[in-house]
Amino acid sequence: MFAGLHFLHHLGLMLPKFPLGKQFRELYSVCLSGNHVCDSEGYKESLQLLRMMSLDDLCTLLESGVGLIAEWKDSSSEIGKLISDVQSFIHRLKNIEEEPDESLE
């Protein structure tokens, strides 16, 4: 759980106006309040800002986030899965022009 929150916090720190908060405790308090982070306004705003990033900037940001949580890889297999999923997503982003467009089929 903490690795995922740190990953999310890392992404939020690189966005204008820090929609998830400047301090980790702000994001953590959202989790402790019983609300899902995904339902928060800060999360929704973060997604909008991430969607507007350039492909290169987004890949760089995700790679630095993977580096951050890689330190915790030994503590949980879920962290390994998170790292694997994000790396797979980065690979897909970098090769996006090579993937067939499914909407044309």
DSSP file (Angstrom, degrees, kcal/mol; ACC not computed):
  #  RESIDUE AA STRUCTURE BP1 BP2  ACC     N-H-->O    O-->H-N    N-H-->O    O-->H-N    TCO  KAPPA ALPHA  PHI   PSI    X-CA   Y-CA   Z-CA
    1    1 A M     >        0   0    0      0, 0.0     4,-2.2     0, 0.0     5,-0.2   0.000 360.0 360.0 360.0 -47.2    0.0    0.0    0.0
    2    2 A F  H  >  +     0   0    0      1,-0.2     4,-2.7     2,-0.2     5,-0.2   0.879 360.0  53.6 -64.7 -36.8    2.7    2.5    0.9
    3    3 A A  H  > S+     0   0    0      2,-0.2     4,-2.4     1,-0.2    -1,-0.2   0.923 109.6  48.3 -64.0 -42.7    4.7    1.8   -2.2
    4    4 A G  H  > S+     0   0    0      2,-0.2     4,-2.4     1,-0.2    -1,-0.2   0.897 112.7  48.3 -63.5 -40.4    1.6    2.6   -4.4
    5    5 A L  H  X S+     0   0    0     -4,-2.2     4,-2.9     2,-0.2    -2,-0.2   0.897 111.1  50.0 -66.8 -39.9    0.9    5.7   -2.4
    6    6 A H  H  X S+     0   0    0     -4,-2.7     4,-2.5     2,-0.2    -2,-0.2   0.892 110.8  50.4 -65.1 -37.9    4.5    6.9   -2.8
    7    7 A F  H  X S+     0   0    0     -4,-2.4     4,-2.0     2,-0.2    -2,-0.2   0.943 113.4  45.1 -62.0 -47.9    4.3    6.2   -6.5
    8    8 A L  H  X S+     0   0    0     -4,-2.4     4,-2.3     1,-0.2    -2,-0.2   0.896 113.1  50.5 -63.5 -41.8    1.1    8.2   -6.8
    9    9 A H  H  X S+     0   0    0     -4,-2.9     4,-2.0     2,-0.2    -1,-0.2   0.904 107.7  53.9 -63.4 -41.4    2.6   11.0   -4.6
   10   10 A H  H  X S+     0   0    0     -4,-2.5     4,-0.7     1,-0.2    -2,-0.2   0.915 109.7  47.5 -59.3 -43.9    5.7   11.1   -6.8
   11   11 A L  H >< S+     0   0    0     -4,-2.0     3,-0.9     1,-0.2    -1,-0.2   0.922 111.2  51.7 -62.9 -43.0    3.5   11.5   -9.9
   12   12 A G  H >< S+     0   0    0     -4,-2.3     3,-1.3     1,-0.2    -1,-0.2   0.808 100.7  61.7 -65.2 -30.6    1.5   14.3   -8.2
   13   13 A L  H 3< S+     0   0    0     -4,-2.0    -1,-0.2     1,-0.3    -2,-0.2   0.760 100.5  54.7 -67.4 -23.5    4.6   16.2   -7.2
   14   14 A M  T << S+     0   0    0     -3,-0.9    -1,-0.3    -4,-0.7    -2,-0.2   0.415  93.9  89.4 -90.5   2.1    5.6   16.7  -10.8
   15   15 A L  S X  S-     0   0    0     -3,-1.3     3,-1.5    -4,-0.2     5,-0.1  -0.715  88.4 -95.7-101.1 150.4    2.2   18.2  -11.7
   16   16 A P  T 3  S+     0   0    0      0, 0.0    -1,-0.1     0, 0.0    -2,-0.1  -0.350 107.2   9.4 -61.7 141.8    1.3   21.9  -11.5
   17   17 A K  T 3  S-     0   0    0      1,-0.2     4,-0.2    -4,-0.1     5,-0.1   0.484 107.0-104.7  67.4   5.9   -0.4   23.1   -8.3
   18   18 A F    X   -     0   0    0     -3,-1.5     3,-2.1    -6,-0.2    -1,-0.2   0.919  41.3-168.6  46.4  66.1    0.3   19.7   -6.7
   19   19 A P  T 3  S+     0   0    0      0, 0.0    -1,-0.1     0, 0.0    26,-0.1   0.739  85.7  45.9 -61.4 -22.6   -3.3   18.3   -6.9
   20   20 A L  T 3  S-     0   0    0      1,-0.3    -2,-0.1    -8,-0.2    -7,-0.1   0.407 125.8 -94.9 -97.5   2.0   -2.5   15.4   -4.6
   21   21 A G    <   -     0   0    0     -3,-2.1    -1,-0.3    -9,-0.2    -3,-0.1  -0.016  21.2-103.5 101.8 153.3   -0.7   17.6   -2.1
   22   22 A K  S    S+     0   0    0     -4,-0.1     2,-0.3    -3,-0.1    -1,-0.1   0.835 102.7  58.1 -78.6 -34.2    2.9   18.6   -1.6
   23   23 A Q  S >> S-     0   0    0      1,-0.1     3,-1.2    -3,-0.0     4,-0.9  -0.746  80.3-131.1-101.7 145.2    3.4   16.4    1.4
   24   24 A F  H 3> S+     0   0    0     -2,-0.3     4,-2.5     1,-0.3     3,-0.4   0.852 105.8  66.4 -57.9 -35.2    2.9   12.6    1.5
   25   25 A R  H 3> S+     0   0    0      1,-0.2     4,-2.3     2,-0.2    -1,-0.3   0.792  93.2  59.7 -61.3 -28.1    0.8   13.0    4.6
   26   26 A E  H <> S+     0   0    0     -3,-1.2     4,-1.1     2,-0.2    -1,-0.2   0.924 110.1  40.5 -66.7 -43.6   -1.9   14.8    2.6
   27   27 A L  H  X S+     0   0    0     -4,-0.9     4,-1.4    -3,-0.4     3,-0.2   0.896 114.8  53.3 -68.8 -40.8   -2.4   11.8    0.3
   28   28 A Y  H  X S+     0   0    0     -4,-2.5     4,-2.2     1,-0.2    -2,-0.2   0.875 104.2  55.5 -62.3 -38.4   -2.2    9.4    3.2
   29   29 A S  H  X S+     0   0    0     -4,-2.3     4,-1.5     1,-0.2    -1,-0.2   0.831 101.9  57.4 -66.9 -30.8   -4.9   11.3    5.1
   30   30 A V  H  <>S+     0   0    0     -4,-1.1     5,-0.8    -3,-0.2     4,-0.2   0.910 109.0  46.5 -62.5 -40.8   -7.2   10.9    2.1
   31   31 A C  H ><5S+     0   0    0     -4,-1.4     3,-1.3     1,-0.2    -2,-0.2   0.896 111.0  51.1 -67.5 -40.8   -6.7    7.1    2.5
   32   32 A L  H 3<5S+     0   0    0     -4,-2.2    -1,-0.2     1,-0.3    -2,-0.2   0.754  95.9  70.5 -69.4 -23.6   -7.2    7.2    6.2
   33   33 A S  T 3<5S-     0   0    0     -4,-1.5    -1,-0.3    -5,-0.2    -2,-0.2   0.605 113.4-113.2 -70.6  -9.7  -10.5    9.1    5.9
   34   34 A G  T < 5S+     0   0    0     -3,-1.3     2,-0.3     1,-0.4    -3,-0.1   0.339  79.5 120.4  94.6  -7.3  -12.1    6.0    4.4
   35   35 A N  S   <S-     0   0    0     -5,-0.8    -1,-0.4     1,-0.1     2,-0.3  -0.637  70.0-109.9 -88.5 148.5  -12.5    7.5    1.0
   36   36 A H    >   -     0   0    0     -2,-0.3     3,-1.3     1,-0.1     4,-0.4  -0.577  18.3-134.2 -74.3 138.4  -11.0    5.9   -2.1
   37   37 A V  G >  S+     0   0    0     -2,-0.3     3,-1.7     1,-0.3     6,-0.4   0.871 105.0  63.3 -59.1 -36.8   -8.2    8.0   -3.5
   38   38 A C  G 3  S+     0   0    0      1,-0.3    -1,-0.3     5,-0.1    -2,-0.0   0.717  99.6  54.1 -63.8 -20.4   -9.6    7.5   -7.0
   39   39 A D  G <  S+     0   0    0     -3,-1.3    -1,-0.3     4,-0.1    -2,-0.2   0.526  87.5 104.7 -90.0  -6.5  -12.8    9.4   -5.9
   40   40 A S  S <> S-     0   0    0     -3,-1.7     4,-1.9    -4,-0.4     5,-0.1  -0.400  75.7-128.3 -78.0 152.4  -10.9   12.5   -4.7
   41   41 A E  H  > S+     0   0    0      1,-0.2     4,-2.7     2,-0.2     5,-0.2   0.868 109.2  58.2 -64.4 -37.1  -10.9   15.7   -6.8
   42   42 A G  H  > S+     0   0    0      1,-0.2     4,-2.2     2,-0.2    -1,-0.2   0.889 106.3  48.3 -60.8 -39.9   -7.1   15.8   -6.5
   43   43 A Y  H  > S+     0   0    0     -6,-0.4     4,-2.4     2,-0.2    -1,-0.2   0.923 111.9  48.7 -66.5 -44.8   -6.8   12.4   -8.2
   44   44 A K  H  X S+     0   0    0     -4,-1.9     4,-1.8     1,-0.2    -2,-0.2   0.902 112.7  47.9 -63.1 -40.6   -9.2   13.3  -11.0
   45   45 A E  H  X S+     0   0    0     -4,-2.7     4,-2.2     1,-0.2    -1,-0.2   0.886 109.5  54.1 -66.6 -37.8   -7.3   16.5  -11.6
   46   46 A S  H  X S+     0   0    0     -4,-2.2     4,-2.7    -5,-0.2    -2,-0.2   0.916 106.7  51.2 -62.1 -43.3   -4.0   14.6  -11.6
   47   47 A L  H  X S+     0   0    0     -4,-2.4     4,-2.1     1,-0.2    -1,-0.2   0.907 109.3  50.8 -60.8 -41.9   -5.3   12.3  -14.3
   48   48 A Q  H  X S+     0   0    0     -4,-1.8     4,-0.9     1,-0.2    -1,-0.2   0.919 112.5  46.1 -61.9 -42.8   -6.3   15.2  -16.5
   49   49 A L  H  < S+     0   0    0     -4,-2.2     3,-0.5     1,-0.2     4,-0.5   0.884 111.1  52.0 -68.8 -37.9   -2.9   16.8  -16.1
   50   50 A L  H >< S+     0   0    0     -4,-2.7     3,-1.0     1,-0.2    -1,-0.2   0.866 105.3  56.4 -65.0 -35.6   -1.1   13.5  -16.8
   51   51 A R  H 3< S+     0   0    0     -4,-2.1    -1,-0.2     1,-0.2    -2,-0.2   0.763 105.1  52.7 -66.7 -23.9   -3.2   13.0  -20.0
   52   52 A M  T 3< S+     0   0    0     -4,-0.9    -1,-0.2    -3,-0.5    -2,-0.2   0.545  88.0 104.8 -89.1  -7.3   -2.0   16.4  -21.2
   53   53 A M  S <  S-     0   0    0     -3,-1.0     2,-0.1    -4,-0.5    -3,-0.0  -0.339  80.5-102.1 -71.7 154.0    1.7   15.6  -20.7
   54   54 A S     >  -     0   0    0      1,-0.1     4,-2.6    -2,-0.0     5,-0.2  -0.372  31.4-113.0 -69.9 157.6    3.9   14.8  -23.7
   55   55 A L  H  > S+     0   0    0      1,-0.2     4,-2.4     2,-0.2     5,-0.2   0.902 116.4  48.6 -60.0 -43.9    4.6   11.1  -24.3
   56   56 A D  H  > S+     0   0    0      2,-0.2     4,-2.3     1,-0.2    -1,-0.2   0.914 112.5  47.8 -64.6 -43.4    8.3   11.5  -23.5
   57   57 A D  H  > S+     0   0    0      2,-0.2     4,-2.4     1,-0.2    -2,-0.2   0.901 112.0  50.0 -64.8 -40.5    7.7   13.4  -20.3
   58   58 A L  H  X S+     0   0    0     -4,-2.6     4,-2.6     2,-0.2     5,-0.2   0.925 111.3  48.2 -64.5 -44.5    5.1   10.9  -19.2
   59   59 A C  H  X S+     0   0    0     -4,-2.4     4,-2.5     1,-0.2    -2,-0.2   0.909 112.4  49.3 -62.2 -42.0    7.5    8.0  -19.8
   60   60 A T  H  X S+     0   0    0     -4,-2.3     4,-2.1     2,-0.2    -1,-0.2   0.912 112.0  48.6 -63.3 -42.6   10.3    9.7  -18.0
   61   61 A L  H  X S+     0   0    0     -4,-2.4     4,-1.8     2,-0.2    -2,-0.2   0.915 112.6  47.4 -64.5 -43.7    8.0   10.4  -15.0
   62   62 A L  H  X S+     0   0    0     -4,-2.6     4,-2.3     1,-0.2    -2,-0.2   0.900 110.7  52.2 -65.2 -40.5    6.7    6.9  -14.9
   63   63 A E  H  X S+     0   0    0     -4,-2.5     4,-2.0     1,-0.2    -1,-0.2   0.893 109.1  49.3 -63.9 -39.2   10.3    5.5  -15.1
   64   64 A S  H  X S+     0   0    0     -4,-2.1     4,-1.5     1,-0.2    -1,-0.2   0.860 109.9  52.5 -68.8 -32.9   11.4    7.7  -12.2
   65   65 A G  H  X S+     0   0    0     -4,-1.8     4,-2.0     2,-0.2    -2,-0.2   0.881 107.3  51.5 -66.6 -38.8    8.4    6.5  -10.2
   66   66 A V  H  X S+     0   0    0     -4,-2.3     4,-1.6     1,-0.2    -2,-0.2   0.905 107.9  52.8 -63.6 -40.8    9.3    2.9  -10.9
   67   67 A G  H  < S+     0   0    0     -4,-2.0     4,-0.5     1,-0.2    -1,-0.2   0.866 107.6  53.1 -61.3 -35.9   12.8    3.6   -9.6
   68   68 A L  H >< S+     0   0    0     -4,-1.5     3,-0.7     1,-0.2    -2,-0.2   0.929 115.0  37.3 -66.0 -46.6   11.4    5.0   -6.5
   69   69 A I  H >< S+     0   0    0     -4,-2.0     3,-1.6     1,-0.2    -1,-0.2   0.614  95.7  82.8 -85.6 -10.2    9.3    2.0   -5.6
   70   70 A A  G >< S+     0   0    0     -4,-1.6     3,-1.4     1,-0.3     4,-0.2   0.779  80.2  68.8 -62.4 -24.3   11.8   -0.5   -6.8
   71   71 A E  G <  S+     0   0    0     -3,-0.7     3,-0.4    -4,-0.5    -1,-0.3   0.792 100.7  47.0 -62.5 -27.3   13.5   -0.1   -3.4
   72   72 A W  G X> S+     0   0    0     -3,-1.6     3,-1.4     1,-0.2     4,-0.5   0.283  78.3 109.2 -98.0   9.8   10.5   -1.8   -1.8
   73   73 A K  G X4 S+     0   0    0     -3,-1.4     3,-0.8     1,-0.3     7,-0.3   0.826  72.7  57.2 -58.2 -35.4   10.4   -4.7   -4.2
   74   74 A D  G 34 S+     0   0    0     -3,-0.4    -1,-0.3    -4,-0.2    -2,-0.1   0.728  97.2  63.7 -70.2 -21.2   11.6   -7.3   -1.7
   75   75 A S  G <4 S+     0   0    0     -3,-1.4     2,-0.3     1,-0.2    -1,-0.2   0.682 112.2  12.7 -82.3 -16.6    8.8   -6.6    0.8
   76   76 A S    <X  -     0   0    0     -3,-0.8     4,-1.1    -4,-0.5    -1,-0.2  -0.981  52.4-140.0-160.5 143.2    5.9   -7.7   -1.3
   77   77 A S  H  > S+     0   0    0     -2,-0.3     4,-1.9     1,-0.2     5,-0.1   0.761 105.3  65.1 -73.4 -23.5    5.0   -9.5   -4.5
   78   78 A E  H  > S+     0   0    0      2,-0.2     4,-2.4     1,-0.2    -1,-0.2   0.855  98.6  52.9 -65.7 -33.9    2.3   -6.9   -5.2
   79   79 A I  H  > S+     0   0    0      2,-0.2     4,-2.8     1,-0.2    -1,-0.2   0.908 106.9  52.0 -66.9 -40.9    5.0   -4.3   -5.5
   80   80 A G  H  X S+     0   0    0     -4,-1.1     4,-2.4    -7,-0.3    -2,-0.2   0.892 110.3  48.9 -60.1 -39.3    6.8   -6.5   -8.1
   81   81 A K  H  X S+     0   0    0     -4,-1.9     4,-2.8     2,-0.2    -2,-0.2   0.901 110.1  51.2 -67.5 -40.7    3.5   -6.7  -10.0
   82   82 A L  H  X S+     0   0    0     -4,-2.4     4,-2.6     2,-0.2     5,-0.2   0.935 111.8  47.1 -60.4 -46.6    3.0   -2.9   -9.8
   83   83 A I  H  X S+     0   0    0     -4,-2.8     4,-2.6     1,-0.2    -2,-0.2   0.924 113.3  48.7 -60.7 -45.0    6.5   -2.4  -11.2
   84   84 A S  H  X S+     0   0    0     -4,-2.4     4,-2.2    -5,-0.2    -2,-0.2   0.909 111.9  48.8 -62.0 -43.3    5.9   -5.0  -13.9
   85   85 A D  H  X S+     0   0    0     -4,-2.8     4,-2.2     2,-0.2    -2,-0.2   0.910 113.0  46.6 -64.5 -42.6    2.6   -3.4  -14.9
   86   86 A V  H  X S+     0   0    0     -4,-2.6     4,-2.6     2,-0.2    -2,-0.2   0.908 112.4  50.0 -68.0 -41.0    4.1    0.1  -15.0
   87   87 A Q  H  X S+     0   0    0     -4,-2.6     4,-2.3    -5,-0.2    -1,-0.2   0.887 110.6  50.5 -64.1 -37.8    7.1   -1.1  -17.1
   88   88 A S  H  X S+     0   0    0     -4,-2.2     4,-2.2    -5,-0.2    -1,-0.2   0.901 110.7  49.3 -64.2 -40.9    4.7   -2.8  -19.5
   89   89 A F  H  X S+     0   0    0     -4,-2.2     4,-2.5     2,-0.2    -2,-0.2   0.906 110.0  50.7 -64.5 -42.4    2.7    0.3  -19.8
   90   90 A I  H  X S+     0   0    0     -4,-2.6     4,-2.5     2,-0.2    -2,-0.2   0.918 109.7  51.0 -60.6 -43.7    5.8    2.4  -20.5
   91   91 A H  H  X S+     0   0    0     -4,-2.3     4,-1.5     1,-0.2    -2,-0.2   0.913 110.3  49.2 -60.6 -42.9    6.9   -0.1  -23.1
   92   92 A R  H  < S+     0   0    0     -4,-2.2    -1,-0.2     1,-0.2    -2,-0.2   0.896 110.9  50.5 -64.0 -39.9    3.4    0.2  -24.8
   93   93 A L  H >< S+     0   0    0     -4,-2.5     3,-1.3     1,-0.2    -2,-0.2   0.917 109.9  49.3 -63.8 -42.8    3.6    4.0  -24.7
   94   94 A K  H 3< S+     0   0    0     -4,-2.5     3,-0.2     1,-0.3    -1,-0.2   0.788 119.5  38.5 -68.0 -26.3    7.1    4.0  -26.3
   95   95 A N  T >X S+     0   0    0     -4,-1.5     3,-1.2    -5,-0.2     4,-0.9  -0.001  78.5 123.5-110.7  27.5    5.9    1.6  -29.0
   96   96 A I  T <4 S+     0   0    0     -3,-1.3     3,-0.4     1,-0.3    -1,-0.2   0.816  70.5  54.8 -62.9 -32.5    2.4    3.1  -29.5
   97   97 A E  T 34 S+     0   0    0     -3,-0.2    -1,-0.3     1,-0.2    -2,-0.1   0.708 104.7  55.0 -75.8 -17.9    2.8    3.8  -33.2
   98   98 A E  T <4 S+     0   0    0     -3,-1.2    -1,-0.2     2,-0.1    -2,-0.2   0.683  88.2  93.9 -86.2 -19.5    3.7    0.2  -33.8
   99   99 A E  S  < S-     0   0    0     -4,-0.9     2,-0.1    -3,-0.4    -7,-0.0  -0.517  83.8-112.1 -76.3 139.8    0.6   -1.2  -32.2
  100  100 A P        -     0   0    0      0, 0.0     2,-0.8     0, 0.0    -1,-0.1  -0.402  29.2-112.6 -68.9 147.3   -2.4   -1.9  -34.5
  101  101 A D    >   -     0   0    0      1,-0.2     3,-1.3    -4,-0.1     4,-0.3  -0.732  24.1-161.2 -82.2 113.0   -5.4    0.4  -34.1
  102  102 A E  G >  S+     0   0    0     -2,-0.8     3,-1.0     1,-0.3    -1,-0.2   0.741  84.7  67.1 -68.5 -23.7   -8.1   -1.9  -32.8
  103  103 A S  G 3  S+     0   0    0      1,-0.2    -1,-0.3     2,-0.1    -2,-0.0   0.691  93.6  60.3 -72.7 -16.2  -10.9    0.5  -33.8
  104  104 A L  G <         0   0    0     -3,-1.3    -1,-0.2     1,-0.2    -2,-0.2   0.612 360.0 360.0 -85.0 -12.0  -10.1   -0.1  -37.4
  105  105 A E    <         0   0    0     -3,-1.0    -1,-0.2    -4,-0.3    -2,-0.1   0.473 360.0 360.0 -81.2 360.0  -10.9   -3.8  -37.3
